[in-house]
Amino acid sequence: MTSPRFMNDTQLKEHFGLSDRALTRLRATHLFPRKDGLIGKTDSRAVHFFFDRRIGLDSDSSRDNFVAVNDGKENFDGI
């Protein structure tokens, strides 16, 4: 079973093994991915990249210091 791309706080805590206090402290930093204002959920891929950067793993998107994660080429044909 795959994890949802966008997660609420309960799902984030369960998926990443975070306590209430840990998530609160992470949210207080300016580097942790923010909740989407429209749906009130956080991009789990951005959180994965956040933790990768914290432990020193370098990825293409983290080198550029992007907060958003590229999901692939957009397809607007037929709109």
C-alpha positions as a Python dict, from the first residue, in 0.01 Angstrom:
ca = {
    (1, 'M'): (0, 0, 0),
    (2, 'T'): (135, 341, -94),
    (3, 'S'): (124, 644, 127),
    (4, 'P'): (-88, 943, 25),
    (5, 'R'): (101, 1229, -138),
    (6, 'F'): (-63, 1489, 86),
    (7, 'M'): (-104, 1409, 455),
    (8, 'N'): (-276, 1566, 752),
    (9, 'D'): (-85, 1597, 1081),
    (10, 'T'): (-209, 1262, 1214),
    (11, 'Q'): (-91, 1084, 899),
    (12, 'L'): (246, 1264, 909),
    (13, 'K'): (304, 1163, 1271),
    (14, 'E'): (213, 801, 1198),
    (15, 'H'): (412, 775, 873),
    (16, 'F'): (730, 945, 997),
    (17, 'G'): (710, 825, 1359),
    (18, 'L'): (679, 1173, 1506),
    (19, 'S'): (534, 1269, 1842),
    (20, 'D'): (298, 1565, 1882),
    (21, 'R'): (582, 1766, 2032),
    (22, 'A'): (827, 1676, 1753),
    (23, 'L'): (585, 1781, 1479),
    (24, 'T'): (508, 2105, 1664),
    (25, 'R'): (879, 2183, 1694),
    (26, 'L'): (944, 2099, 1328),
    (27, 'R'): (656, 2320, 1216),
    (28, 'A'): (812, 2607, 1414),
    (29, 'T'): (1123, 2595, 1195),
    (30, 'H'): (1126, 2789, 870),
    (31, 'L'): (1269, 2490, 678),
    (32, 'F'): (992, 2234, 740),
    (33, 'P'): (736, 2215, 456),
    (34, 'R'): (423, 2418, 522),
    (35, 'K'): (65, 2299, 506),
    (36, 'D'): (-124, 2382, 192),
    (37, 'G'): (-363, 2661, 287),
    (38, 'L'): (-641, 2529, 66),
    (39, 'I'): (-653, 2164, 174),
    (40, 'G'): (-477, 2186, 511),
    (41, 'K'): (-236, 1903, 431),
    (42, 'T'): (141, 1876, 386),
    (43, 'D'): (323, 1734, 84),
    (44, 'S'): (477, 1409, 210),
    (45, 'R'): (743, 1409, -65),
    (46, 'A'): (861, 1751, 51),
    (47, 'V'): (881, 1614, 407),
    (48, 'H'): (1089, 1318, 282),
    (49, 'F'): (1328, 1564, 112),
    (50, 'F'): (1340, 1772, 432),
    (51, 'F'): (1455, 1471, 636),
    (52, 'D'): (1701, 1369, 361),
    (53, 'R'): (1860, 1715, 379),
    (54, 'R'): (1875, 1698, 760),
    (55, 'I'): (2077, 1377, 754),
    (56, 'G'): (2303, 1499, 475),
    (57, 'L'): (2164, 1313, 176),
    (58, 'D'): (2190, 1533, -128),
    (59, 'S'): (1928, 1516, -401),
    (60, 'D'): (1878, 1725, -714),
    (61, 'S'): (1594, 1927, -565),
    (62, 'S'): (1764, 1981, -229),
    (63, 'R'): (2076, 2122, -393),
    (64, 'D'): (1862, 2395, -546),
    (65, 'N'): (1696, 2454, -206),
    (66, 'F'): (1341, 2423, -342),
    (67, 'V'): (1057, 2386, -97),
    (68, 'A'): (815, 2258, -361),
    (69, 'V'): (871, 1917, -516),
    (70, 'N'): (850, 1869, -891),
    (71, 'D'): (595, 1598, -963),
    (72, 'G'): (661, 1571, -1336),
    (73, 'K'): (574, 1746, -1656),
    (74, 'E'): (233, 1912, -1659),
    (75, 'N'): (-10, 1808, -1928),
    (76, 'F'): (-254, 2081, -2019),
    (77, 'D'): (-358, 1932, -2354),
    (78, 'G'): (-732, 1936, -2398),
    (79, 'I'): (-795, 2223, -2158),
}
